């Protein structure tokens, strides 16, 4: 396991506000916090793409639009349009939810076609694409099969959850997903990651990106637990003090 700086940890965080009642002021606060902590991305609903991209102009922080969020129950054509619209309005990362109904129907060709078409749009635009599985609704076998499809299609990330389902990220899910895709596709853990213990456990399990709304709390706790500043390296495989904050 490599060593990390505090800034490395910050750059693994997608700072998130996907609430339906999020205002323009809430978006400004989210973007200001992302600048302050140097997070990798702000994760927002598609309609906020233009505002957030403008607020983050001139920074290296991405605007991540959620597509067909949180249910995934829209047509491929609708997801394609929304992906294109988000990119046109400044989004430079895309997280889309798979059609869980078609997955439950055993229609894996549909899941592959959907993934292929959305990834193609993102690839043409030079925008990373993350595929949200929503594992809380899937069997282990279903999770494995979608990960196998992703290994062929090669989105940039496969992602555990929306955070709006019946469950969030688990270490077991991250390990399973990573075991299937290996180094071909990265894994994003999201949903219910609220403290530094959870954060480190997901990274140790194989996650390269963490989606959460508790990023500030997590980074401050990591600074405290390791007693380091932003330039010191941290080996997360060595014993470290447990503090669930």
Phi and psi in degrees as a GROMACS rama.xvg file:
@    title "Ramachandran Plot"
@    xaxis  label "Phi"
@    yaxis  label "Psi"
@TYPE xy
-69.7096  164.277  UNK-2
-88.2021  153.651  UNK-3
-128.287  151.867  UNK-4
-96.9191  166.755  UNK-5
-59.1524  -38.4132  UNK-6
-65.9074  -35.8314  UNK-7
-57.9076  -44.4964  UNK-8
-61.8595  -44.5325  UNK-9
-58.6948  -39.378  UNK-10
-76.1096  0.119977  UNK-11
-98.3996  -1.78092  UNK-12
-103.033  128.466  UNK-13
-95.7021  105.14  UNK-14
-76.6447  123.164  UNK-15
-119.629  133.654  UNK-16
-144.803  101.594  UNK-17
-115.299  19.9217  UNK-18
-72.6995  143.626  UNK-19
-63.7285  -27.788  UNK-20
-99.0363  16.5919  UNK-21
-66.3395  127.572  UNK-22
-94.9635  174.316  UNK-23
-60.1223  -37.6563  UNK-24
-64.4629  -37.6613  UNK-25
-64.5624  -39.4413  UNK-26
-65.5529  -40.7201  UNK-27
-62.6967  -41.9247  UNK-28
-61.7901  -44.5362  UNK-29
-59.2846  -46.8177  UNK-30
-68.8176  -38.7018  UNK-31
-62.3466  -41.6099  UNK-32
-65.002  -40.1569  UNK-33
-62.1415  -38.8335  UNK-34
-65.3771  -45.1531  UNK-35
-62.2918  -40.9902  UNK-36
-99.0491  -0.663205  UNK-37
57.8532  44.4047  UNK-38
-67.4431  159.496  UNK-39
-70.7381  -39.9732  UNK-40
-154.165  155.33  UNK-41
-102.834  129.852  UNK-42
-100.571  116.094  UNK-43
-139.111  163.389  UNK-44
-67.7379  150.759  UNK-45
-50.9219  -38.8751  UNK-46
-64.6206  -17.9593  UNK-47
-90.8148  4.18464  UNK-48
-58.2443  -48.4934  UNK-49
-64.3391  -47.271  UNK-50
-60.0782  -49.5825  UNK-51
-68.347  -37.5947  UNK-52
-64.0015  -34.6546  UNK-53
-70.0596  -41.6048  UNK-54
-65.1675  -27.3201  UNK-55
-101.646  4.8861  UNK-56
-56.686  135.528  UNK-57
86.8023  1.93022  UNK-58
-111.681  173.601  UNK-59
-101.096  21.2543  UNK-60
-96.8361  129.348  UNK-61
-85.6676  156.82  UNK-62
-104.173  114.996  UNK-63
-106.891  112.979  UNK-64
-92.6817  133.511  UNK-65
-90.2144  126.957  UNK-66
-111.073  133.146  UNK-67
53.805  44.8083  UNK-68
-99.8709  137.885  UNK-69
-101.091  2.49182  UNK-70
-91.5205  -28.1758  UNK-71
75.8541  6.17775  UNK-72
-93.6501  58.5917  UNK-73
-132.353  161.926  UNK-74
-68.3544  162.415  UNK-75
-59.5095  -42.5426  UNK-76
-60.9432  -39.084  UNK-77
-65.4339  -42.2987  UNK-78
-65.4968  -37.7169  UNK-79
-61.9605  -47.7281  UNK-80
-60.2184  -47.1719  UNK-81
-64.4586  -36.693  UNK-82
-63.3166  -47.873  UNK-83
-62.6431  -40.9509  UNK-84
-64.5547  -42.6424  UNK-85
-62.3584  -44.3495  UNK-86
-64.7577  -42.0364  UNK-87
-59.1833  -32.1665  UNK-88
-95.0567  13.8968  UNK-89
109.98  -6.58148  UNK-90
-65.4676  134.613  UNK-91
-125.284  20.8853  UNK-92
-149.118  148.038  UNK-93
-127.706  130.638  UNK-94
-119.714  115.205  UNK-95
-119.022  151.202  UNK-96
-96.1177  132.23  UNK-97
-67.8486  162.432  UNK-98
-81.0055  96.6414  UNK-99
-66.9961  -32.9071  UNK-100
-59.6823  -46.5921  UNK-101
-65.6853  -34.4921  UNK-102
-63.4765  -45.5677  UNK-103
-64.8564  -26.8311  UNK-104
-76.2416  -3.28953  UNK-105
77.1153  17.0567  UNK-106
-89.763  73.3994  UNK-107
-71.3761  -25.0588  UNK-108
-63.6847  -37.8668  UNK-109
-63.2286  -46.7285  UNK-110
-60.6589  -40.8585  UNK-111
-67.3841  -42.5061  UNK-112
-63.814  -45.6307  UNK-113
-57.7424  -47.8983  UNK-114
-64.7106  -43.0927  UNK-115
-60.5095  -44.2382  UNK-116
-70.5591  -39.2504  UNK-117
-74.0324  -40.4332  UNK-118
-60.9668  -38.8934  UNK-119
-61.7867  -41.9161  UNK-120
-61.934  -45.6897  UNK-121
-65.2172  -42.3601  UNK-122
-63.3124  -41.9443  UNK-123
-62.4906  -34.2822  UNK-124
-86.9722  -5.58217  UNK-125
70.2996  33.156  UNK-126
-115.329  128.398  UNK-127
-61.185  143.957  UNK-128
-121.126  130.301  UNK-129
-117.726  134.347  UNK-130
-105.803  116.827  UNK-131
-90.0564  120.338  UNK-132
-81.5225  -39.0601  UNK-133
60.5519  65.9309  UNK-134
-62.1101  -21.7647  UNK-135
-61.4696  -21.6768  UNK-136
-99.5579  -3.09616  UNK-137
-107.711  151.096  UNK-138
-78.8998  164.429  UNK-139
-57.5378  -40.4375  UNK-140
-65.5803  -38.927  UNK-141
-65.8136  -42.8726  UNK-142
-59.2716  -44.7707  UNK-143
-62.1402  -42.9267  UNK-144
-66.4684  -39.1114  UNK-145
-67.6994  -37.7057  UNK-146
-63.5205  -36.5751  UNK-147
-64.9505  -38.3466  UNK-148
-62.7939  -44.3131  UNK-149
-62.3952  -34.3102  UNK-150
-63.0227  -30.1667  UNK-151
-82.5217  -47.0754  UNK-152
-73.7953  -35.2169  UNK-153
65.9391  58.6914  UNK-154
-64.8669  170.761  UNK-155
-72.6469  -37.3633  UNK-156
-139.157  150.923  UNK-157
-112.41  144.752  UNK-158
-128.553  142.287  UNK-159
-69.8179  -42.9589  UNK-160
-164.11  164.41  UNK-161
-85.6111  -26.2037  UNK-162
88.5899  -2.59916  UNK-163
-112.544  2.69906  UNK-164
-89.9479  -159.986  UNK-165
-83.3547  -5.91773  UNK-166
-162.388  161.909  UNK-167
-112.619  -149.984  UNK-168
-69.4909  142.515  UNK-169
-128.06  152.751  UNK-170
-60.2431  -39.7385  UNK-171
-60.9607  -42.354  UNK-172
-65.6111  -42.7635  UNK-173
-61.6643  -44.4603  UNK-174
-62.9202  -42.213  UNK-175
-62.9974  -50.4459  UNK-176
-60.3711  -43.7007  UNK-177
-66.6553  -35.8323  UNK-178
-64.8021  -29.375  UNK-179
-80.5493  -49.3881  UNK-180
-86.6875  -18.9511  UNK-181
56.803  -131.7  UNK-182
-92.3081  3.42263  UNK-183
-71.3725  -39.54  UNK-184
-135.087  142.693  UNK-185
-85.8079  163.559  UNK-186
-117.64  132.743  UNK-187
-110.043  126.938  UNK-188
-97.6812  129.492  UNK-189
-149.543  149.547  UNK-190
103.454  105.615  UNK-191
79.5078  14.7132  UNK-192
-91.7898  102.368  UNK-193
-121.219  -4.58271  UNK-194
-146.289  171.874  UNK-195
-69.5501  -28.7833  UNK-196
-62.5603  -48.3555  UNK-197
-60.5137  -44.4689  UNK-198
-57.6591  -51.4079  UNK-199
-66.7948  -36.1712  UNK-200
-63.3404  -38.8037  UNK-201
-67.4772  -39.3609  UNK-202
-65.7983  -44.2023  UNK-203
-63.0522  -29.0279  UNK-204
-78.3722  -14.8251  UNK-205
125.82  3.34122  UNK-206
-76.0343  138.576  UNK-207
-103.356  -14.5857  UNK-208
-140.862  144.561  UNK-209
-124.552  123.87  UNK-210
-101.145  124.214  UNK-211
-164.168  162.598  UNK-212
-100.685  -1.08908  UNK-213
-104.265  24.6577  UNK-214
-59.3778  -40.9551  UNK-215
-63.6214  -47.7287  UNK-216
-58.0529  -41.5624  UNK-217
-66.4463  -46.9335  UNK-218
-64.4204  -41.6886  UNK-219
-63.3768  -38.3494  UNK-220
-67.2099  -37.6903  UNK-221
-65.7457  -39.5435  UNK-222
-59.9875  -41.9827  UNK-223
-69.1353  -46.5162  UNK-224
-69.5348  -31.9583  UNK-225
-97.2095  -10.8203  UNK-226
51.4175  53.72  UNK-227
-129.87  162.095  UNK-228
-101.592  -171.075  UNK-229
-72.075  -10.0144  UNK-230
-102.251  -10.5847  UNK-231
-82.6627  144.515  UNK-232
-91.8741  144.931  UNK-233
-123.616  126.718  UNK-234
-97.9259  106.934  UNK-235
-78.0889  -4.9401  UNK-236
-86.2434  -12.6756  UNK-237
-79.6062  160.85  UNK-238
-59.2881  138.81  UNK-239
-140.126  154.316  UNK-240
-66.4964  136.159  UNK-241
-87.9683  121.752  UNK-242
-140.848  115.785  UNK-243
-87.6538  78.1899  UNK-244
